Structures are given as structure tokens and as C-alpha cells.
Amino acid sequence: MEEQTGTEMVLEEQKETAETQDSTLGEQQNDAPEVSADETEAQGNASEVSADETEAQGNIPEVSSDETEAQGNIPEVSADETEAQEIEAGLAADNTAEEAEDIEAQIPEKPKNPNAKWYILQAYSGYEGRVEQTIQEKLKIEGLEHLVDEIFIPSEDVIRTKDGKKRKVNQKYFPGYVLIHMELTPALWHLLMDVNRVSGFIGGTQKNPLPLDERELEAIRSQVNERFQQKATEEEFSLGQKVTITEGSFGNFSGTIDEINLERRKLKVLVSIFGRPTPVEVEFEKVKHVVE
């Protein structure tokens, strides 16, 4: 009987524990709807926020429309600004040119050397400009600029026509000649002799060159100023002109001038050989005009 009584007591305790758990679960279930209600309310608010966002997005097109209208006005502003910038650029260019002229006028001229004379330096043909540049650079390095007043390469821009097209060519009066107005000292003599593509002086001896007469120089300057070579070529020969070759393998052949080379003083003449026009290169002195 005592064992049964103990068993009953254990069962009763288990029963009470089960009832307590059931009661606790019931309370939790009763509280759950309230939380869900809060969540539902929060979701409702979220829906309202989404609606507000949708409404805000609905207003975007109006802003975009204003922006589009503003963008439509941009070209007019840009055109005005472009015109203003062009005017300012033009004024700035004019001012710059005027300032450059004023600065140039203010720069004092290099004093002339009273002991300077004109000499002719022999250079490789076609390298006259390079020789002049090298001389100028060496004078600065050696500090002998005061000995040289001017370097003069007699030349003229001549208009040539080839294949029906005109082009400007710088024609040298004396290929390979570089005229220098200088006080020739031993130091300057050695400097000039060390310049690449210079072979020596024209006139006198290499150690003691003779200066050029001032009247000869003025005659050369006069020819350059009067565009002597252009006039001489235009008067002597012209494209399409009929000439007869007087010397060489094509002597007594007649043809028309197709090209004029002033620097080499040569013509390209088209002569008929076996019924076909053939270009023949001849010197100026080896042709004569055809009298029609």
C-alpha cells in the first residue's frame, strides 16, 4: 500500500506539471495575437509609406518636364556664349599682336661692328640654312656674337607649276654660298672652319680670304628685292611653250615644256618618239624657242 501511495503521488506531480505547461502555452497563445496586431499595424504603415513613395514618384515627370524645358533653352545660351567667346578671342588676338609689335619696337637693334666686312663662305649645296643655324649656335656658345652682324643667303620664293598645280619653292641665287658680314678674327675663322658642311672661303686664300665689294652685295640685294629670278623665268620659259633641243642625243627634236626647274636650270620637254610623248630633261642653254 505504501508503494502504491508513492506511485500515486508521483503521478499527481506529473499531472500538475503538465497542467502548468498547458497553462503557460495558453497564455503565450493569447499574447501572440496582440503582437501580430502590432505587426499588422506596422505593415499598414508600410503600405502608406509605399503609397507616399508612389505619389512622390508620380510627381517626378513634372520635374523632368521642367528640366527638359530648361535643357531646350541651352542652345540659345550656348550660341550667345560662343559668339561672346569668339569676340573676346578676336580682341585678345588683336591685343597680343599690338603688344608684340610694341615689344619688337622697344627692342634695341644690335649695334653694328665698324670693322665688319662681307665674306663668302662655301657650303654644301642644299645645306645653306643648316650651316647658318649651326654658326648662330656656335657663336652663342663661344660668346663671339659681337663679331657677326648678319648672315645672308641670297634666295627668292619662286612660284612653280607642275602637273597644273602651283607651288612655292625657295630658289637660291648662288647655291652653296653663305654671305657673312663679320669681323674675321683668328677665333672666328677657326669656329667657321669647324662647322659641318663648310669647305672654306670664296676669294683669296683659305687663311687670308678677300672680302666682298659692297657694290656687288648691293647688286645682289637689288635682284632679290625685285624678284629677278621669277621675272627671268617667266620671260624666258613657260609651261606648254614649244622649243627645239639643240644639243645631245635628242638634238633637233622639238617638243613642249612640261616642267621648269629653276634651281637646276633644267627643263623637262615632251618630245614625240614613235608617236608617243617622251619626257626629256635638258639644260636651259640647250634649247631654243620655236618661231611659229
C-alpha positions as CSV (number, residue, x, y, z in Angstrom):
1,M,0.0,0.0,0.0
2,E,2.9,2.4,0.7
3,E,4.4,1.7,-2.8
4,Q,1.0,2.5,-4.4
5,T,0.7,5.6,-2.4
6,G,4.1,6.8,-3.6
7,T,3.3,6.0,-7.1
8,E,0.1,8.0,-6.9
9,M,2.0,10.9,-5.5
10,V,4.4,10.8,-8.5
11,L,1.5,10.7,-11.0
12,E,-0.2,13.6,-9.3
13,E,3.0,15.7,-9.5
14,Q,3.4,14.9,-13.2
15,K,-0.2,15.8,-13.8
16,E,0.3,19.1,-12.1
17,T,3.4,19.8,-14.1
18,A,1.5,19.1,-17.3
19,E,-1.3,21.4,-16.3
20,T,1.2,24.1,-15.6
21,Q,2.8,23.7,-19.0
22,D,-0.6,23.8,-20.7
23,S,-1.5,27.0,-18.8
24,T,1.8,28.6,-19.9
25,L,1.2,27.7,-23.5
26,G,-2.3,29.1,-23.4
27,E,-1.0,32.4,-22.1
28,Q,1.6,32.6,-24.8
29,Q,-1.0,31.9,-27.5
30,N,-3.2,34.6,-26.0
31,D,-0.4,37.1,-26.2
32,A,0.5,36.1,-29.8
33,P,-2.4,37.9,-31.5
34,E,-1.5,41.2,-29.9
35,V,2.0,41.0,-31.4
36,S,0.5,40.1,-34.7
37,A,-1.8,43.1,-34.5
38,D,1.2,45.4,-33.9
39,E,2.9,43.9,-36.9
40,T,-0.2,44.3,-39.0
41,E,-0.4,47.9,-37.9
42,A,3.3,48.3,-38.9
43,Q,2.6,46.7,-42.2
44,G,-0.3,49.1,-42.8
45,N,2.0,52.0,-42.1
46,A,4.5,50.5,-44.6
47,S,1.7,50.4,-47.2
48,E,1.1,54.0,-46.5
49,V,4.8,54.8,-47.0
50,S,4.8,52.9,-50.2
51,A,1.8,54.9,-51.4
52,D,3.6,58.1,-50.4
53,E,6.6,57.0,-52.4
54,T,4.4,56.1,-55.3
55,E,2.9,59.6,-55.1
56,A,6.3,61.1,-54.9
57,Q,7.4,59.2,-58.0
58,G,4.3,60.3,-59.7
59,N,5.5,63.9,-59.3
60,I,8.9,63.2,-61.0
61,P,7.6,63.7,-64.5
62,E,6.7,67.3,-63.7
63,V,10.3,67.9,-62.6
64,S,11.6,66.1,-65.6
65,S,9.4,68.3,-67.8
66,D,10.8,71.4,-66.3
67,E,14.3,70.1,-66.7
68,T,13.6,69.3,-70.4
69,E,12.3,72.8,-70.9
70,A,15.4,74.2,-69.3
71,Q,17.6,72.0,-71.5
72,G,15.7,73.2,-74.5
73,N,16.9,76.7,-73.7
74,I,20.6,75.7,-73.6
75,P,21.4,76.1,-77.3
76,E,20.4,79.7,-77.2
77,V,22.6,80.4,-74.2
78,S,25.5,78.4,-75.8
79,A,25.2,80.3,-79.0
80,D,25.4,83.6,-77.3
81,E,28.3,82.4,-75.2
82,T,30.1,81.1,-78.3
83,E,29.7,84.4,-80.0
84,A,31.0,86.3,-77.0
85,Q,34.0,83.9,-76.7
86,E,34.8,84.5,-80.4
87,I,34.7,88.2,-79.9
88,E,36.9,88.0,-76.8
89,A,39.3,85.7,-78.7
90,G,39.5,88.2,-81.6
91,L,40.1,91.1,-79.2
92,A,42.7,89.1,-77.4
93,A,44.5,88.2,-80.6
94,D,44.5,91.9,-81.7
95,N,45.9,93.0,-78.3
96,T,48.5,90.3,-78.5
97,A,49.6,91.4,-82.0
98,E,49.7,95.0,-80.9
99,E,51.7,94.1,-77.8
100,A,54.2,92.0,-79.9
101,E,54.7,95.0,-82.2
102,D,55.3,97.3,-79.3
103,I,57.8,94.9,-77.7
104,E,59.5,94.5,-81.1
105,A,59.7,98.3,-81.5
106,Q,61.2,98.6,-78.0
107,I,63.9,96.0,-78.6
108,P,67.1,97.9,-79.4
109,E,68.8,97.0,-82.6
110,K,72.1,95.1,-82.4
111,P,75.0,97.6,-82.6
112,K,76.9,97.3,-85.9
113,N,80.5,96.3,-85.8
114,P,82.5,99.1,-87.5
115,N,85.2,96.6,-88.5
116,A,82.8,94.1,-90.1
117,K,83.2,93.2,-93.8
118,W,81.3,90.8,-96.2
119,Y,82.8,87.4,-96.9
120,I,81.6,84.4,-98.9
121,L,81.6,81.1,-97.2
122,Q,81.4,77.9,-99.3
123,A,78.9,75.3,-98.0
124,Y,77.4,72.1,-99.4
125,S,74.6,72.9,-101.8
126,G,71.2,72.4,-100.1
127,Y,72.6,72.8,-96.6
128,E,72.9,76.6,-96.6
129,G,70.1,77.0,-94.0
130,R,71.6,74.3,-91.7
131,V,75.0,75.9,-91.9
132,E,73.6,79.3,-90.9
133,Q,71.8,77.8,-87.9
134,T,74.9,75.9,-86.8
135,I,77.0,79.1,-87.0
136,Q,74.5,81.1,-84.9
137,E,74.5,78.3,-82.2
138,K,78.3,78.2,-82.1
139,L,78.6,82.0,-81.8
140,K,76.4,81.9,-78.7
141,I,78.3,79.1,-77.1
142,E,81.7,80.8,-77.7
143,G,80.5,84.3,-76.9
144,L,81.5,85.7,-80.3
145,E,78.1,87.1,-81.4
146,H,79.5,90.6,-81.4
147,L,81.8,89.7,-84.3
148,V,79.0,88.8,-86.8
149,D,76.4,91.4,-87.9
150,E,74.5,89.4,-90.4
151,I,74.3,86.1,-92.3
152,F,72.7,86.5,-95.7
153,I,71.7,83.6,-98.1
154,P,70.5,85.2,-101.3
155,S,67.3,83.4,-102.2
156,E,63.8,84.1,-103.6
157,D,60.4,82.4,-103.3
158,V,59.5,81.4,-106.8
159,I,56.2,80.1,-108.0
160,R,56.5,76.8,-110.0
161,T,53.8,75.0,-111.8
162,K,53.9,71.2,-112.1
163,D,51.1,69.0,-113.3
164,G,48.8,72.0,-113.4
165,K,49.4,72.8,-109.7
166,K,51.3,75.8,-108.4
167,R,53.7,75.6,-105.5
168,K,56.2,77.9,-103.8
169,V,59.9,77.0,-103.9
170,N,62.8,78.8,-102.2
171,Q,65.2,79.4,-105.0
172,K,68.9,80.1,-104.1
173,Y,70.7,82.7,-106.3
174,F,74.1,81.1,-105.5
175,P,73.7,77.5,-104.4
176,G,76.3,76.7,-101.7
177,Y,77.1,80.3,-100.9
178,V,76.6,81.8,-97.5
179,L,77.4,85.6,-97.2
180,I,78.6,86.7,-93.7
181,H,79.1,90.3,-92.5
182,M,81.7,89.9,-89.8
183,E,85.0,91.0,-88.3
184,L,87.1,88.0,-89.2
185,T,89.4,87.2,-86.3
186,P,91.5,84.0,-85.8
187,A,89.0,82.7,-83.2
188,L,86.1,83.3,-85.6
189,W,88.0,81.8,-88.5
190,H,88.6,78.5,-86.6
191,L,84.9,78.5,-85.5
192,L,83.7,78.7,-89.1
193,M,86.2,76.0,-90.3
194,D,84.8,73.6,-87.7
195,V,81.2,73.9,-88.9
196,N,79.9,70.8,-90.6
197,R,79.3,71.0,-94.4
198,V,81.6,74.1,-94.8
199,S,84.5,73.7,-97.2
200,G,86.1,77.1,-96.9
201,F,86.0,80.7,-98.3
202,I,85.5,82.1,-101.8
203,G,88.1,84.6,-102.9
204,G,91.7,85.0,-101.8
205,T,93.1,82.1,-99.8
206,Q,91.7,79.9,-97.1
207,K,94.0,81.6,-94.5
208,N,93.5,85.1,-95.8
209,P,90.1,85.4,-97.7
210,L,89.2,88.5,-99.5
211,P,86.1,90.5,-98.5
212,L,83.3,91.1,-101.0
213,D,82.9,94.5,-102.5
214,E,79.9,96.4,-101.1
215,R,78.7,97.3,-104.6
216,E,78.5,93.6,-105.5
217,L,76.4,93.0,-102.4
218,E,74.0,95.8,-103.2
219,A,73.5,94.4,-106.7
220,I,72.6,91.0,-105.3
221,R,70.2,92.6,-102.8
222,S,68.6,94.6,-105.6
223,Q,67.9,91.4,-107.6
224,V,66.4,89.7,-104.7
225,N,64.1,92.6,-103.9
226,E,63.0,92.9,-107.5
227,R,62.3,89.2,-107.7
228,F,64.7,88.8,-110.5
229,Q,64.6,85.0,-110.8
230,Q,60.8,84.9,-111.0
231,K,60.7,87.5,-113.7
232,A,63.6,85.9,-115.7
233,T,61.9,82.5,-115.7
234,E,58.5,83.9,-116.7
235,E,60.1,85.9,-119.5
236,E,62.4,83.1,-120.7
237,F,60.3,80.0,-120.5
238,S,56.7,79.0,-119.8
239,L,54.8,75.7,-119.5
240,G,53.4,74.5,-122.8
241,Q,55.9,76.6,-124.8
242,K,57.3,74.9,-127.9
243,V,61.1,74.6,-128.0
244,T,63.8,72.8,-130.0
245,I,66.6,70.8,-128.4
246,T,69.9,72.0,-129.9
247,E,72.4,69.5,-128.3
248,G,72.7,66.0,-127.1
249,S,71.1,62.7,-128.2
250,F,67.8,64.5,-128.9
251,G,69.3,67.3,-130.9
252,N,66.9,68.9,-133.4
253,F,63.9,67.3,-131.6
254,S,61.0,69.6,-130.9
255,G,58.6,69.4,-128.1
256,T,56.7,71.3,-125.4
257,I,57.9,72.4,-122.0
258,D,56.3,70.2,-119.3
259,E,58.3,71.3,-116.2
260,I,60.7,74.1,-115.3
261,N,63.4,73.5,-112.6
262,L,64.9,76.9,-111.7
263,E,67.3,75.6,-109.1
264,R,69.0,73.1,-111.5
265,R,68.3,75.3,-114.5
266,K,66.8,72.5,-116.5
267,L,63.6,71.8,-118.5
268,K,61.6,68.7,-119.0
269,V,60.5,68.7,-122.6
270,L,57.9,66.3,-124.1
271,V,59.1,65.1,-127.5
272,S,57.4,62.7,-129.8
273,I,59.2,59.4,-130.3
274,F,57.5,56.7,-132.3
275,G,54.3,58.6,-131.9
276,R,54.4,58.7,-128.1
277,P,55.2,61.8,-125.9
278,T,58.5,61.1,-124.1
279,P,59.9,63.4,-121.4
280,V,63.5,64.6,-122.0
281,E,65.5,66.6,-119.4
282,V,67.7,69.3,-120.9
283,E,69.5,72.4,-119.7
284,F,68.2,75.9,-120.3
285,E,71.2,76.6,-122.6
286,K,70.5,73.6,-124.8
287,V,67.1,74.6,-126.2
288,K,65.8,77.4,-128.4
289,H,62.4,78.9,-128.9
290,V,60.4,77.7,-131.9
291,V,59.3,80.6,-134.0
292,E,55.8,79.9,-135.3
